[in-house]
Structure formats: structure tokens, C-alpha cells
Amino acid sequence: MQVPGPFEYERATSVDHAVRLLDRLGPSARIVAGGQSLLPMMKLRLVDVDYLIDINDLHGELGYVRVDRNTKTSVVRIGAMTRHRELYENADLRRLLPIFHDAERVIADPPVRNRGTIGGSLCQADPSEDLSAVCTSLEATCVIRGPGGERTVTMTEFYRGPYETAVGPAEVLTEIRIPLRPNGSSAFEKVGRRAGDWAIVSCGVAVWLDGGVITGARVGLAAVGPDTTGIPAVSRAVRGRAPSEDLYAEAAIAADNCAPVSDQRGSAAYKKHLAAELTRRALRRAVGRVTAAGT
């Protein structure tokens, strides 16, 4: 029987309360929201937890999707406790950032989507985690609160390695901020062994056009190495060019800029093939959405 080691339980009533608990209890304290990743790891004794801090009561404070158009640059703000189901069902996200709808429809199963949160997904920092590829492609920034106040980090700064992030022992991820640029859209593609499974490879793409020419593009890949991977080579290759099937074919350079390993999910060669193919598909789909919105 898989049983976690002994631990003490605390229930936070606010973000500030959670920060104080983490600061007082030290690095052996862990936060739990949905628990879809943490609890199995505790049962397998892969994680040593002395104190478990439940933040489910913080959903009222951190469970939201807001479109902020009062700043110089429009921003979508997503609270870290926003659950997968809420991301999937949110009308603003589906209209402005359809990549979330693409990804959430293939993440896990209904019980996980009802409990799991975007903050928990990002903080787990699993190299195969789908929302990491989504947020990387969208050039998101993460808001982290600790005893010294708030700070923001880019997705590149957020991930320090497999299962390691910039969130310190006494800090909490509170918000994900995504800038909105005109004439753009996004898409997500994934191949898994079965519905709702971890990705063999997944890919997120965001693209922007002006006058029929691609002015910018970002690609994020997951499950192709020890970290979620951005592919700037693809961005450079397509920028300043008109969309075409020949251009999409050049997205195959994504395979040359990732480092998957062979495992039970597939060979490294197969994963490189998927990295190229899914980048082509997602880029084509995202461009199609921009074009459709402009007609």
C-alpha cells in the first residue's frame, strides 16, 4: 500500500496567511491545492513533507480570469487558483487566447480538471506539463508573493530545472499575466498515448500578423527535454514572411532545437518528429485563426 509519511496539516485563510505559515514552518512545508501531482509523490515517498498547507480556501482570492485594458498594454490576468475547468469554460480566454481552450480539453480527466489549478501545474514544473508550453508561447510573466512583497519573473526565469521553480520556500505564486497584442492568435497541439495522458510531445504557438505578413511568433514545447523549451529559431525563421505551406514546413527546425530522450513513451527520434510536426500544425492553426478573425 502506498501511504505518505507523517505530516501536519494547516489550512490557509489568505495569501498573506499562507506566506506567514511557509515562513514559520520552513522548507519542509508544501502547499497543496488540487494535489494531483503532489499527493501521489507523497504516497511514493518521492517528496518529504513535514507540513501540508491547504490553500483551497484561497480560491475566492486567487481564482479569476480578468482582462485589464486600463494599462498601456492590455493584459489577461489569471489567478493561480483558477482551476482547469474554469480556464476551459472562460469565454474571454476562448476568444482572446484560444490556446487555453485547446490545451484544457486534453488535460487529464474531469476530476482532475475540477480540482487542479494553473498555479499548481506551473509550480510542479514537470517537463511534460502542457500549461508550461502554453505560458511559454504566450510570453507570460508570473507574480510571486513572499515576506518581502511581490515580484514578477518571466517564464524563462520561472523554470530553474525539472521540478524546480523560482518560487522560494516562503513564497506563493499568485498570478499569471499574459500581454495581449493586436492581430494575433494562438493554438496548441498534443500527442499522448491515450486521452488525458501526459504528453509524448506538446506544442503551443502564438503568432501575430500585419498586412498578411507574420510580425512575430513564439513556440513552446513540452516533453522534449529536462525543461519546457522555447524555440526562438522558429520565431526568427517565420518573422517578416507571408504564411504558406512552405513556411510551415520550415518549422521542422523545431526538431533541431530540442533534446528529447528515449523512454517508455517513445524514442528520441519519434519525439523529434512530433516536435516538428506539431509545431507545423499549431502554427498553421494559429495563423488560420488570425486570418478568420480579420475577415
Disulfide bonds with the S-S distance in Angstrom:
none
